[in-house]
Amino acid sequence: MSLVIRNLQRAIPIRRVPLRRNVEIVRNVLGVEKFDLGIIFLDNKNIQHINGIYRKKSVPTDVLSFPFHENLKAGEIPQPSFPGDYNLGDIFLGVEYIFQQCKENEDYYDILTVTATHGLCHLLGFTHNSEAEWQKMYLQEKQVLEELSRRTGAQLQPLSRDLF
């Protein structure tokens, strides 16, 4: 199904093609290419506003995920009953925040891919509220990013590698 990428910010110039290519591979690796997915690029002001509303944290952040299918167990693929339910949800990327957090030796588009992968794992029920949950999510991200790296030649590490 479709992958919709919307750029709703002007702070950071964005090329959508590299991210689209990588996210399509990630969707394939996860087995969710039949599902619609939205990725929205936001600046600090707008991601902070949404973070304040939904997480009660009035600070910019890198990623917010809003699943279409709630209460999935970690790694569970949704089983839609209707064609209109083939939707994973939306991932909001704070591209200005991500850009500001990038280290000199990091490729910005690689970090966008890693962050989008992290958000996609959240849409599939993964969380990192405890060390046990984090371990499951970390292993899933690591497996997916290793396969993506194998297919593209990149060297990507999970976003959640230093959480616990």
Secondary structure, 3 states (H helix, E strand, C coil): CCEEEEECCCCCCCCHHHHHHHHHHHHHHHCCCCCEEEEEEECHHHHHHHHHHHHCCCCCCCEEEEECCCCCCCCCCCCCCCHHHCEEEEEEEEHHHHHHHCCCCCCHHHHHHHHHHHHHHHHCCCCCCCHHHHHHHHHHHHHHHHHHHHHHCCCCCCHHHHCC
